[in-house]
Every structure is written in C-alpha cells, then in structure tokens.
C-alpha cells in the first residue's frame, strides 16, 4: 500500500488503482495488462449501470445507487448573491454488513 506523508495531502495506507491491479495480477497469476483490463471492466460495468440509474449490489460488500437531488436556491458564499443550483444525480455508496463487521473486528484486533 502507498504510505504517503499526511502533510503532503496523501492518505496514509491508501491503496491506489495501480496497486489493486498489481495485487490482482499476483494473486491470480495473470499479466499486469490482463489484470488492468479486468479492473477497468469492473469499474466500467459499475459506472455504466449507475449511468442508467440502476443499482449495483455486491452481497456482503455493499451497494452503489444513484441519488437524485432537486434544484434549489443557494447563495454564492463570496458575494452572497442568490443562485439556482441545478438538479443533479450523484453516486451513493452503502457499505454491506459483512464488510462493516470485518473492518470493525480488524480494528479491534489492533
């Protein structure tokens, strides 16, 4: 895992995409290019499904959904001017119970 210094703005212990690809290649004994293709296909499938407004559920891990937000009137924080914030659709993640329990029990073991 990448252990960047926090004062440089990085996350301590954050796994980046390239490390995920390397781990997949090592564990499955496939080439880095094949592992990269698998990871890209996985992320693209999730993205494409969310773009259609559908839900992606990975049992025990979590679910991706799309939340829709209506337009509303806000204010520009610098000028105080009223502005209309347009409606938007944003991805939302809900962690699965099994993942919650695994992370919690790993934290307790430290």
N, C-alpha and C positions, 0 to 999 in steps of 0.2 A: 504494500500500500504506500501511497505517496504521503510523506510526512513533511509537509511544508511548514515553515515557521508561521505562527498565527499573526505576528506583527506585519508580515508581508501580505496579509489578506487571504491566505490559503486556509484550508480546513485540515486540522491535524487528523491523520488517519483516514482521509477521504480516498475512496477507490475511484479512479477515473476510468473512462471508457477503454482506453488502451490497456489498462491493467486487467479489466474484465475480459478483454479479448485474449490476452496472454494466458490468463488462468483457464479459460475455456480450451484453448489450444493444448495446454499442458495436460489438463485432466482427461481430455478426450482423445489425445494423441492425433490431432489433426493439424494442418498447417495454419500459420497465422492468417493467411488470406482467407482460408475457409472459415476460420473462427470469426474473422471480421465480417464475412458475408452473413453468417448465422446471426450475429448480434445486430447487424443492420436490418436483416429481415424481421427480427423480433421487434425492434423499435419501430420500424416502418409499419408493421401489422397493427401495433397498438395505436400509432398515430393515425393511420388510415381509418381504423374503426372509430376512434374518437371524433374524427372529422365528419363522419356520417351521423354523429350524435348517439352512437351506440355505446354500450358499456363493455369493458374488458375485465373479466374476473378471473383471478388465478387463485384457486382454492387454497386456503391456508396462508397465502402470501398477502393478498389484498385485491383491491378493485380500483380501476380507473373509470371515472364517469365525467360527463360534461355538465357543468352548471351554467345556467343562463341567467344573466343579470340584466334587468331593465335599465333603460336610460333614466338618468336622474340629474337634478340640478346641483352643481357643486360650485366651489369658488376657487379661483386661482390663488394659491397661498401667497404669492408675491404681491399681487395687485389688489386682491380682494374682489376682483371682477367676477360676476356670476357667469358660469359656463355650463353648457349642457354636456354631460358625459354620455357618450353614445352607448347603446346596449352592447353587450359582449357575451361571448361564450368562452369559458375557461376550463381547462382540465382540472380535475379534482382527484385526489388520492385518498383512499381509506384503507388503513392497514388491517390485515386479517388477524384474527385472534391467535392463530398458531405463531405467526411472526412476532406479535406482541409478546407472547409468553416466552418465546426463545430469546428475544432480546432482553427481556426483563430478567430471566434466570441467568443469562450470561453476565449481566451487570451485577447481580447479587454475588456471583461466584468470584468477582474480582476483589 
